[in-house]
């Protein structure tokens, strides 16, 4: 059987140019988030299959890379169902592993706990632009903080990072699951119908108001409920005034503190932000994860044409492990999509270091070689990045390649 040179579908090899940007972004993420008080943690890439299939991961649970039992535990000929064969899986996000981690170590951690976690995750998804089957996720979460200070800090930290990477004029879309439920209840939908109604609503940006109306009608929902529901989105505005309008319109269905909390988050972020972006109240924002219980948000970027990050409040997930709910909010940036956009715009990593190369003649005497090594040592002590390579026949092409790699000073060393 011939060996295959290309990586597995949905996964990719990283070239040096991309790795330079990835390494820089990772370092900047850690530096920025730690300045906001977040602490780095790490969890295993393999999780218990029960945790991954706990019906909290939405459609991601259909995309799990499952792992067979090992050794004597694997008895294929005796297996009657999947549980007899599988006991683990590759994590599809970092939130489920974080919840398990916190439930296991809560007594050793401060309250609130501000976690920073970066690592690869795996989903058996259909690969497309900016989407792979193995990809890096970068999450910050605040556990144990019930107030909206958690949401405010997460948004400010994430947007500060994006600003440092020269991203401008993006939008933080924000909503609250309690608004979604209140709008559905006000319109007359039964609670059992909410999830399907929200799935259709989530398509608003793709199929428009008419498309949403058509799909709701095709599902057989009462015409009066559909009309009343869609009228909300025709009248509402995407700002604090829209939040206030919902508070008044949905009185009796929407908890008063939900509107007040969302208004506080929006106004606080607008006042304290460091980057150039806008915050938009988006009542059509749903987010697919069923574990969200309150505030939800996404980063929309015009140059990508979609979301490059998102998150929200998931106050009930840790309770699935411990039996006691713990306030929790998280925000994840689309690391791979951010790197892809930086590569597409020809982003140059601001190294702050001069890069120097020495090209050595192939007949260089040992003493002269040692002299070059000593000089390179001194150059590095001065903060320079130094490369020593043997001179090739096509010296012009070699120097062009070094220049493309950022080597601004190239010195040729000959035997005479």
HELIX and SHEET records of a PDB file:
HELIX    1   1 UNK A   16  UNK A   35  1                                  20    
HELIX    2   2 UNK A   49  UNK A   52  1                                   4    
HELIX    3   3 UNK A   58  UNK A   63  5                                   6    
HELIX    4   4 UNK A   71  UNK A   73  5                                   3    
HELIX    5   5 UNK A   76  UNK A   78  5                                   3    
HELIX    6   6 UNK A   82  UNK A   84  5                                   3    
HELIX    7   7 UNK A   95  UNK A  105  1                                  11    
HELIX    8   8 UNK A  106  UNK A  108  5                                   3    
HELIX    9   9 UNK A  149  UNK A  164  1                                  16    
HELIX   10  10 UNK A  177  UNK A  187  1                                  11    
HELIX   11  11 UNK A  191  UNK A  193  5                                   3    
HELIX   12  12 UNK A  194  UNK A  201  1                                   8    
HELIX   13  13 UNK A  204  UNK A  218  1                                  15    
HELIX   14  14 UNK A  223  UNK A  235  1                                  13    
HELIX   15  15 UNK A  240  UNK A  249  1                                  10    
HELIX   16  16 UNK A  256  UNK A  272  1                                  17    
HELIX   17  17 UNK A  319  UNK A  322  1                                   4    
HELIX   18  18 UNK A  335  UNK A  344  1                                  10    
HELIX   19  19 UNK A  366  UNK A  381  1                                  16    
HELIX   20  20 UNK A  395  UNK A  404  1                                  10    
SHEET    1   A 8 UNK A  39  UNK A  41  0                                        
SHEET    2   A 8 UNK A 113  UNK A 122  1                                        
SHEET    3   A 8 UNK A 134  UNK A 143 -1                                        
SHEET    4   A 8 UNK A 328  UNK A 333 -1                                        
SHEET    5   A 8 UNK A 306  UNK A 313 -1                                        
SHEET    6   A 8 UNK A 295  UNK A 301 -1                                        
SHEET    7   A 8 UNK A 170  UNK A 176 -1                                        
SHEET    8   A 8 UNK A 277  UNK A 281  1                                        
SHEET    1   B 3 UNK A  46  UNK A  48  0                                        
SHEET    2   B 3 UNK A  86  UNK A  90 -1                                        
SHEET    3   B 3 UNK A  66  UNK A  68 -1                                        
SHEET    1   C 3 UNK A 385  UNK A 390  0                                        
SHEET    2   C 3 UNK A 355  UNK A 360  1                                        
SHEET    3   C 3 UNK A 409  UNK A 413  1                                        
END                                                                             
